[in-house]
């Protein structure tokens, strides 16, 4: 029997929380999800996440929450990051940064190691995600051969490079951060499921979650604009991956987008 991993892409603001509340419980039930991982780094007003949003997502059925470059932007999240091991921040922040970068989850079909990493291309120059992944994989392999990675990164080249670096030891590798779902989901020859970016859960009448007027003005005038989370045309993005719990190898990966985009008009 396969181990089913459901991952929900970057939740953006209250709109993202709203559609997650609408769809997540039924998706978990429908897909018999054994492990549910949610990227929540934009859940609180578009930047960061607090214990409030985390509590809602855990109550909806999330097993582990991952983060990214906005994880630390809410002061209220700081104490929670110190005490809640299931609420991850990228592992490769400098030594001494509060919080946890990986978690070993118990499921009915065995343990799963979940690692959160952040890229460095076009993002702050933090510690090496390759070396951090190497270290965490070695630690997790002491308990399980099923490993899930959320790599929060801007560059597809960096995502593919890291994916190839870890492909022999990882079951599922997903990219996050760009808020645009890619169509390159596949299984590597090594048995690792991969997608460059899972996409955004939130308002799609927007520019990657931001109200369009403010986003356009940033490009037109090259001046700072207040970050305002959009509210309309809600969608949930994610993936469902199936993993053989005996081998740790993925057997399938499927993109999720609810509702689908309209692709034709009369």
N, C-alpha and C positions, 0 to 999 in steps of 0.2 A: 504493500500500500504506500502510495506516494505521500510525502510531506508537502503540504500546500502553504506557500508563502504569499501573502497579500501585502503589497507595498502601495501606499498612497503618496502621490507627489505633492510638492510644496503647498501647504495650506496657507492661503493669503487672507488675512484679516477676518472680520466677522462673517463676510460673505463665504469665505472658504470653510469656516467652522459650521456655518449653516448648512451647506450642501453635504459636508461630512456627516453631520447629524442625520440628514435625510437618508443618505445612501449607505454609510459604512456598516451599520448592523446587518442590513439585508445582504450586502456583498459578502460579509464574513460567513453568514449562514448559507447563502447560495453556493459559495465556493468551498465550503467546509475548511475554512482557513485554520491552519494549526498555529501559524505565527503571523501577526499583523504588525507591520512597521510603518510608521507615519512620519514624514518630514514636517516638522512643526516650526521651522525657524522664522516663518513670517506670520504666525498665527495671531499674534497680538498686535492689532492695528497695522499690520503689514511689515513690522520689523521686530523680531524677537518673539519670545513666548514666555509666559509666566506659569505659575502653579495653577492658576485658574483655567487656562486653556488646556494645560496638560491633564488636569483632573477630568475635564470633559472628555478628552480623547481616550484616556484610560477607561473611563466608564462606558464609552462606546464600543470598547473591545480592543483597543490598541495594546500591544504587548510591549513595544519599545518605541520611543520617539527619538528621531535624529534631528540634527541641526545643521548649521553652516555659518557663514560669515556674519549673519545678523543675530546669532544666538545670544550674544552678550549685550545687546542694545537696550534691554529693559533691566533696570536695577533690581526690580522685584524677582527676576529670574535667578539672581546670583546665589542666594542662600539655598534655593531649591536645587540648583545644579550640584551643590555640595553634598546634598543628602539623598537625592533620588537617583539611584544607579540606572534606572530605565530611561532617564531623561538625558540623552547624550549630547555632547558637543564634539566637534572634530578632535580626534585623538592627537593630531600633530600640531596643536598649539604648544607654545614653549613649556618646558618643565616647570611645574609650580602653578600653572593656570588651574583654577578650580574646575571641578566637574570630572566626568568620566567619558572616555572615548570609545569604550567597547563594553558589551554586556553579553553574558551567556544566559540565554533564555531556556527555560524548561518547557517542553511541549509533550504531548501524549505520545509522540513518535521519536523522542530523543531531544538532546540539547542542540541549540543553534547559537553560534557566536555571531553577534551583530557588531560590525565595526563602522564608525563614522569618521570620514576623512575629508580634508579640504584641499583643493588645488592651490597652486601658487601663481599660475599664469593669469595675468590681469587681475590678481587678487593680492592681498597683503602677503609679504614674503615670510611666512611662518616656517616651521620645521618641515623636513622632507616627508611627504606622504608615502613615498616608496619605502623608506626605512621604517616609518611608523607601522605601515601595513605588515612588513616583514616581521617585525617584533611581535605585533599583536597576533598574527597568524600562528606563530610558533607557540605562544602562550595558550591560545584557544585549542590548538591541536592536541594539547595534553588532555582535553576533556571531550572534544567532538571533532568530527571531520566535516561538519556542515557549517559553512561560513557564508554570511551575507555582508556585502559592503555597500554602503551609500557613500559615493564619492561626490562631494559638493564642489563642483568646479565649473569654470567658464569655458575652458578650451576642450573641444572634442579630441584634439590630438593628445592632450594630457590624460584625458579619460581613457582613450584607447591604449596609450603607453602603459598606464598603471594596470589596466585590465590584462594586458599581455604579460606583464610582470608577475601577476598573481594567479594567472588562469589555471595553473595546475593544483592550486590549493583552495580555491574559492568555488562555492556552489552558485551564488547569484551575485552579480555586480551591476548596480544601477547608478546612473548619473543623475544628479539634481542640480538646481541653481538657475538654469536659463529660463525656466518656466515655459519652455516650448517642447512639446512631446515629439520625439524623433521616431522615425519609422524603421529603425535598424535593429529591432529586437531579433536575437538569434542565440543559438547554442554553439559555443566554440567546440572544436574537436576534442578539447580536454574535458568537456562536460560542464563548462561554466555558462550559465545564462547571462546575457548581456543586453543592455540598452543604454545609449548615450545620454538620453534625458527622459525622465518619466513624464515631465510636464507639471502643470500647475493645477491645484484644486482651488477654485475661486472664481472671480468675476472676469469673463473673457471679453466683455465690452470695455476694453481697457488697453493699456500698453503694459504687458506682463503684470497686471494687477493694479497699476496706477491709473488714476483718472486721466483720460486722454489729453485734455487741455493742458494740464500741468506738464505732462510728458512731452507734448509737442513744443511747448514754450521753452523747455530745457534745451531742446535742439535748435530752435529758431534763434533764441537770444543768448545762448551759452551762459545763462545765469541760473543760480539756484532757484528751485521752485519747491513749495511745500509739498511733501509726500502725502497724497490723499488716496486712500484705497478706494477703488471703484466698487460698485454694488450690484451691477446687472449682468445678465447672461451667465448664470452660474453653471459650472461644469466640474466634475470630479475626474481626475486623471490618476492612473495607477498601472500596476502590472500584477499578474498572477503567475507565479513560477511553481513548477512541480519538481521536487527533488527526491531522488532515491535515498532513503535514510541509511541504507546499508553502505552505499558507496560514496555518498555526499555529492553525486553528480546530478545535474539538472537534466530533466527529460523534456521540459517544455517551458516556454515563456509566452505570455499573451498580453498585449496592450489592452488597457481599459480606458475608455473615454465616455462619460455619461453626462448629458446626452451627446450623441455624435454631432459633428458639424453639418450644416446644410451645404451640400455641394452642387446642387442644381437649383435653378429658379425658373418658373414658368414665364 
